[in-house]
Structure formats: structure tokens, C-alpha cells
Amino acid sequence: MITTEMTTVFKAPTRGRRYLTLNGALNAEARAIILERYPIDPPCGNDLYDGGDSGYYIVADEPDLYNRMHKKLYGFLKLQYQKGIDR
């Protein structure tokens, strides 16, 4: 038999989605904030050898910077969440 249940979900407002785990929501929110500030720039031109641009994607082009930013932002968001619960 199918029943309905109430459960806690976590919403990542910048991403605009709900997640079943806090960790998932924090990761998605941190990623969305970073990609909002450093948007994906699609490649232009048909071929890179014809003077086309390869575009910009921070996750692939600067992985060290992205990982460092994600780690710090994740920690900050987690701290803000914990402070909000303690009130």
C-alpha cells in the first residue's frame, strides 16, 4: 500500500531545487553561486584553428581555483545554516 510521509528537505535558493540531504543542498548552492559569478562562456567559431574561441568554464579551465572557492563557500554556507538553527 502506498502512503504519504512527511520528511525534512533542504532547499538551495540560488539553485531553486530541494534536496534530501543537507550535504547535497550545500554543494548545489555553492556551485550555483560560483557559476553565477563565473558564468559558462560557450565557444564561438566553428573551429579553434580558424580563430574561434574555446569559451570559458571555471570547473574545467581553472580547477584549482574552483575547488578552493567551492570548499570555502561550502564551509561558509554550512556555518550559516548551523547558526540559523541555533537561534
N, C-alpha and C positions, 0 to 999 in steps of 0.2 A: 504494500500500500504506500502511496506517495503522500508525504506530509510536508508541511511548511515549517521552517525553523527560523528563529531569529539568531543572527550572529553579528559579530563586530567586523566591519570592513573599514579600510583606511583609504581616504581619498587624496589623490595627488592633484591639487587645484590647477597647477600650471599645465599638467598633462591632461587633466579633465577626465580621469578614469578612477575606478575604485579597484582596490587590491585586497586580497585576503590576508596578506601578511604586511606587517609594518616595514620589513626589510624591502619588499617589492615596491611599496609606495615611496619609500625614501630614495631608492635607486632611480625610479622613474622620474620623480620630482627633480632630483639633482641633474639627471640627464636632460630633462626638458629645459631647465633654467640655463644650462650651459649652451644647448643648441639654440636657445632663444637669443643668447648674446652673440654666439658664433654660428650663424645660420649656414646651412649647406648651400654652397655655390655650385650649381651644376656646370659641367664642362660645356664650353661653347666651341663651335667649329666642328667640322667633320672629322678632322684628323689632327693629331698632335703635331705631326710633321708639316702641316700646312699653316702653322702659326696659330693653331687653336689652343685654347686654354684648358688645362686639365681640371679646373674647378678647385674647390676647397671643401674639405670635410675634416674637421678638427680631430675626430676619432682616428682617422687613417693618416692624416698628414702630420699631426703633432701628438702622437700617443702619450708621450711622457707628460706633456702639459695637461692633456685631457685627464689622465689618471690622477695627477696631482690635484687638479681642480675638483674632480669628482669626489675624491677622498675627503678633502676639506669641506666641501659643500655638504656631503653626506653626513659628516660629523656635526656640522652646524645645524642641519635640519633635525637630526636626531636629538640634539641638545634642546632645540626649541620645542620639539614635541614633548620631551620629558618635563621641561619647565611648565608647559601648558597643562600637563596632567597634575603636577604638584600643587597648582593653585587651588 
